[in-house]
Amino acid sequence: MLIRYGCSFELQLPQDTPTVCLIDVHTSHAQHIVPNALTFETVPKVSTETFVDDFGNIARRFTAPVGVMRLSLGGLCRADGTLDRRDPSARVMPVDRLPEECLPYLAPSRFCESDLMGPLAWQTFGHLPRDTSLIEAICTYAHQRLRFDYAQARGTRTASEAHGEQVGVCRDFAHLGVTLCRALNIPARYVNGYMGDIGVPVDPNPMDFNAWFDVYLEGGWYTFDPRHNCRRIGRIPIAHGRDAADVPMLRTFGPHTLSAFHVTTELADAQQVAA
């Protein structure tokens, strides 16, 4: 199947403002992108530099001019139509056998205070088998502990604060899952990306970016999603990081106002693809 994805932003800026955006599909999925279908545009046009950061994320760097600026990206991504990869028999690996790339994802980070939540994690999950079922139990716990509420979004909320307040948005669900995994010595990384309503009932709310997390078990990285607490079809990662602080969609080095915002993730029909 082909999935049409994209986003657009309208910014109001009081001054020329250096900006870095992370809205391209992650390098790990580069082979799935239809090259000729990828577009990126800014209005007014500005000179843009593209680079890959330490997490393998594709970043675009430019100076947004004073006034109103619009930027948009769109493309087509190939997907095999299957659910997120899952192996019920995959076991948690001992720390001394982990690849070096996993070690940064064991430590506490800005929004994932695994040191603070360690006692809770071991008390709640320490008796469970150390395999895929343990991660699924963590997802179920986060899914039931937090109530999803867009109106309660807060950009500074940490995992422990979300746990205490029992409310959040998708990033808070992901942060809580990451934090509990790391507290149990399981590598976990935060991921954001595009995810449409493919194979599930359509969400009546405006589409947004989504957040989930990956866990390293025997056999590699596996995707888990405590917000929806189920496997999904057509998940397209944009960025990996230790938590949301590493992967903001827009990082402006100066004030700005977001006056419009739109995300698209949907199956592409044959006529659209031909066009």
C-alpha positions in Angstrom: 0.0 0.0 0.0 1.0 3.7 -0.4 0.4 6.2 2.3 0.2 9.9 1.7 1.8 11.8 4.5 2.6 15.5 5.2 2.2 18.5 7.3 2.0 22.3 7.1 2.7 25.1 9.6 2.1 28.8 9.5 4.3 30.9 11.8 4.2 34.5 12.9 7.7 35.8 13.8 8.6 39.2 15.3 12.2 39.0 13.9 14.4 36.9 11.6 14.6 33.6 13.5 17.0 30.6 13.1 14.9 27.5 12.9 15.4 23.7 12.7 12.5 21.4 11.8 12.1 17.6 12.0 9.2 16.6 9.8 10.9 14.3 7.2 10.6 10.5 7.5 13.4 9.0 9.6 16.5 7.6 7.7 15.6 4.1 8.8 12.6 4.2 6.5 14.3 6.0 3.6 13.9 3.0 1.4 10.1 3.2 1.7 9.8 6.8 0.4 8.8 7.4 -3.2 11.6 9.8 -4.2 9.8 11.8 -6.9 6.8 12.4 -4.7 8.6 14.2 -1.8 8.1 17.9 -1.7 9.2 20.6 0.8 8.2 24.3 0.4 8.5 27.5 2.3 6.6 30.7 1.6 8.5 33.0 1.3 11.3 30.9 -0.1 14.4 30.6 2.0 17.7 28.9 1.7 17.6 25.5 3.5 20.3 23.2 4.7 19.5 19.5 5.3 21.5 17.3 7.7 21.2 14.1 9.7 21.6 14.4 13.5 23.1 12.0 15.9 19.9 10.0 16.2 19.6 9.5 12.4 16.8 12.1 12.1 16.6 14.3 9.0 16.7 18.0 10.0 16.1 21.1 7.9 17.8 24.3 9.0 16.9 27.8 7.8 16.3 31.3 9.0 12.6 32.2 9.1 12.1 35.8 8.1 10.2 38.3 10.1 6.4 38.3 9.5 4.3 35.3 8.3 6.0 32.2 7.1 4.4 29.0 5.8 6.2 25.7 5.4 4.9 22.4 4.2 6.2 18.9 3.4 4.4 16.0 1.7 5.3 12.6 0.3 4.3 9.0 -0.4 5.5 6.1 1.8 5.3 2.4 0.9 3.9 0.1 3.6 3.3 -3.6 3.6 -0.1 -3.4 5.3 0.9 -5.4 8.4 0.7 -4.6 12.0 3.6 -3.4 14.1 6.3 -6.1 14.4 5.9 -8.1 17.5 7.5 -11.4 18.8 5.9 -12.7 22.0 8.9 -14.9 22.7 11.5 -12.0 22.5 13.3 -11.6 25.8 14.8 -8.7 27.6 18.6 -8.8 27.0 21.1 -8.5 29.9 22.7 -5.1 30.0 26.2 -6.6 29.4 25.0 -8.1 26.1 23.4 -5.0 24.7 24.8 -3.2 21.6 26.5 0.1 22.4 23.8 2.0 20.5 21.3 1.0 23.2 23.2 2.3 26.2 22.0 6.0 26.0 18.5 4.7 26.1 19.0 3.2 29.6 19.7 6.5 31.3 17.3 9.1 32.8 16.6 12.1 30.5 14.8 15.5 30.6 11.3 14.1 30.5 11.9 10.5 31.5 13.1 10.4 35.2 13.7 6.6 35.4 15.8 7.2 38.5 12.8 8.7 40.3 10.3 6.0 39.1 12.6 3.0 39.7 11.0 1.9 43.0 7.5 2.0 41.5 8.6 0.2 38.4 10.3 -2.7 40.3 7.4 -3.0 42.8 4.8 -3.1 40.0 6.5 -5.1 37.3 9.6 -6.7 38.9 7.8 -10.1 39.3 6.8 -10.4 35.7 8.7 -12.5 33.1 11.3 -10.4 31.3 10.0 -10.7 27.7 7.5 -9.0 25.4 4.7 -9.5 27.9 6.5 -7.3 30.4 6.5 -4.4 27.9 2.8 -5.0 27.1 2.0 -4.9 30.8 3.8 -1.5 31.0 1.8 -0.2 28.1 -1.5 -1.3 29.6 -0.5 0.3 32.9 0.3 3.6 31.2 -2.9 3.4 29.0 -5.0 2.9 32.1 -3.2 5.3 34.4 -3.4 8.4 32.1 -6.5 10.0 30.7 -6.0 11.5 27.2 -6.9 15.2 27.0 -5.7 17.6 24.4 -6.8 20.5 26.6 -4.4 19.4 29.3 -1.3 19.3 27.1 1.8 20.9 28.7 5.2 21.1 27.0 7.1 20.8 30.3 5.3 17.8 31.8 7.6 14.9 32.7 6.7 11.2 33.0 6.6 11.3 36.8 4.3 14.4 36.7 2.0 12.8 34.1 1.9 9.7 36.4 0.9 11.9 39.3 -1.6 14.0 37.4 -3.0 11.0 35.6 -3.6 13.0 32.4 -1.7 13.8 29.2 -1.4 13.6 25.5 0.4 11.0 23.4 3.9 12.2 24.3 3.1 11.8 28.0 1.9 8.2 27.4 5.1 7.5 25.5 7.3 9.2 28.1 5.7 7.1 30.9 6.3 3.9 28.9 9.9 4.8 28.2 10.6 5.7 31.8 9.2 2.5 33.3 11.2 0.4 30.8 14.5 2.2 31.5 13.9 1.9 35.3 13.8 -1.9 34.7 17.1 -1.7 32.7 15.3 -2.1 29.3 16.5 0.2 26.5 13.6 2.4 25.3 13.6 5.3 22.9 11.0 8.0 22.2 9.6 8.2 18.7 7.3 10.6 17.0 5.8 10.3 13.5 2.8 10.1 11.2 0.1 7.6 11.9 -3.3 7.7 10.2 -6.6 5.8 10.9 -5.7 2.8 8.8 -7.5 -0.4 9.8 -9.2 1.4 12.7 -12.3 3.6 13.2 -11.7 7.1 12.0 -10.9 9.5 14.8 -13.2 12.6 14.5 -10.6 14.9 16.0 -8.2 16.9 13.7 -5.2 14.7 12.7 -2.0 15.3 14.6 1.5 13.9 14.9 1.7 10.8 17.1 4.2 9.6 19.7 5.1 6.1 20.7 8.3 4.3 21.8 10.6 1.5 20.7 12.1 -1.1 23.0 15.2 -3.2 22.3 14.6 -6.9 22.9 16.2 -10.0 21.4 15.8 -9.6 17.7 16.1 -5.8 17.6 13.8 -2.8 18.2 10.1 -3.3 18.6 7.3 -0.7 18.6 4.9 -0.2 21.5 2.1 2.4 21.8 0.6 3.0 25.3 -1.6 5.8 24.0 -3.6 3.4 21.8 -2.4 0.2 23.5 -2.6 -1.9 20.3 -0.6 -2.6 17.2 -1.3 -0.4 14.2 -0.8 -0.4 10.4 1.2 2.2 8.5 3.2 3.8 11.3 5.8 6.2 9.8 8.5 7.4 12.1 9.9 10.9 11.8 12.4 11.1 14.7 14.0 9.0 17.4 15.4 10.4 20.6 15.8 10.0 24.4 12.6 11.9 24.8 10.6 14.7 23.2 13.3 17.3 24.0 15.5 15.6 21.4 12.9 15.7 18.6 10.8 18.8 18.5 9.0 19.3 15.2 10.0 22.9 15.2 12.9 24.4 17.2 13.0 28.2 16.8 15.8 30.2 18.4 13.5 33.1 19.2 9.8 33.7 19.8 7.1 32.6 17.3 3.4 32.1 17.2 1.9 29.0 15.6 -1.1 30.4 13.8 -2.0 27.3 11.7 -1.1 23.6 11.7 -2.2 20.6 9.7 -1.2 16.9 9.4 -2.2 14.4 6.8 -1.7 10.6 6.9 -4.0 8.6 4.7 -4.1 5.9 2.1 -3.3 7.3 -1.4 -5.7 6.3 -4.1 -4.6 5.4 -7.6 -5.7 8.7 -9.1 -3.7 10.7 -6.6 -0.6 8.5 -7.2 -0.9 8.8 -11.0 -1.2 12.6 -10.7 
